[in-house]
Amino acid sequence: MKITLIEVGRVPDALQDRFSPYRDMFGRMFASSGRDFELDVIDVLGGQALPDPAGLEAIAITGSSAGVYEDHAWLPPLRSFIRDAYAAATPMVGICFGHQVMADALGGDVRKSEKGWGLGRHTYDVVSRPAFLADIPASVNVVCSHQDQVITPPAEADVILASEFTPNAGLYYRNGAALSFQPHPEFLDDYGSALIELRKGRAGDDVLETARQTMSKPSDSDLLVKSIAAFFLDGDRGPGSGR
């Protein structure tokens, strides 16, 4: 399957000499699933135009330092792209900002959370279990790095992953072809730890120390990656599937 990666973010400048671009992180993630994926990258920040989503096999939307409530010239076209992809039932997955902008485009409420920074490896409960989550345990530990959250999901979305800090951490949409997660299964631990240290001066010392300690939890990112691969490739995505 060819996945069109909508790249709307960059590795922070301070980390670019140590870490590969997001496109490479997603490429490694999909390769680690052991399934047959090909990646075609659309560099939105570089000015590359969005294609017609109805003609695509599948879509993934990356994280970004941008907020959906900010004024960026590329945001309105991205919202339209998401709505058109949803109408066409083109399989689509969003991660972090991708999760937020999908919710925003499809009628949800996304804001900077009063809870502050979510950093380190958080534990998320599986609160609903569509077919592609059949083999995942009751909770998963996955790296996150965000302040913004989906406060109210779109009417078309059901919550499938939740934590006390992030109640709407995973959304599965009722057309059966749209899925999104707040945490980052594409991030390896060294990058997740580097992001914690990057927030010095922006997040409180207690928040940073707690985040460092959470990185000792075993990672379940590979389980979430396999679930995403199953969503894309296995056809039966669960009740209400539009495809």
C-alpha positions, 0 to 999 in steps of 0.5 A, a space after each residue: 500500500 502507498 501511504 501519502 505522508 502529509 508532512 506538516 512539521 520539522 524536527 526542532 532546530 536544536 535537534 536537527 543535527 542528531 535526529 532524522 526528519 519526521 518523514 524518516 521516522 514515519 518510514 521507519 515506523 511503517 517498515 517496523 510493522 513488517 507489512 508492505 508499505 510505500 511512502 510518498 511524502 508531501 512537504 506542506 511546509 515547503 510549499 508542495 500542493 496537497 493532492 486530491 485525496 480521493 485518488 490516494 490509497 492511504 494518508 498519514 498526517 504528521 505532528 507539528 509545532 503549529 496549533 490548529 488555532 494559529 494563522 498559517 496559510 497551509 491550514 485551510 487547504 489542509 482542513 479541506 483536504 481532510 474533509 474531502 478524504 473523509 467524504 471519500 473514505 480514503 483511509 487516513 491516520 493522524 498523529 499528534 498535530 495530525 490527530 488534532 487537525 483531523 478533529 478540528 477539520 471534522 467539527 471538534 474543539 482543539 485548544 491548548 490544555 490547562 493541564 500543561 505539557 504532556 511529556 514522556 511515556 504516558 499510559 493510555 487505556 483502550 476504552 473501545 476495541 475496533 477490529 484493528 485493536 483486537 490484539 492490543 492489551 488493556 493499556 499501552 505505554 507510548 511517548 507523547 509531547 504536546 500541550 494542545 489537546 482535543 477537548 471535544 471530539 467531533 460527533 463522528 468520532 468515538 474515543 478508543 484511547 484515553 488517559 486521565 491527562 488526555 481523555 481523547 487520546 485516540 479517535 476512530 471515526 464512524 466512516 470506518 476510514 479515519 483514525 488518530 492518536 495523540 501520542 507518537 508511536 513513530 518516536 524512538 526513546 532517544 528522541 522522546 527523551 531529547 524532547 523532554 530536555 528541550 522543554 527546560 524553561 518552558 515546563 516546570 522542573 517537576 513536570 520534566 523530572 516526572 517525564 524522565 521517570 516515565 521513560 523507564 516504562 516498557 514501550 508499547 509503540 510497536 503494538 500501536 504501530 501493528 494496529 495502525 498497519 492492520 487498520 490500513 491493510 486488513 479491510 475490516 476496520 470494525 463496525 460502521 466501516 465505510 470501506 
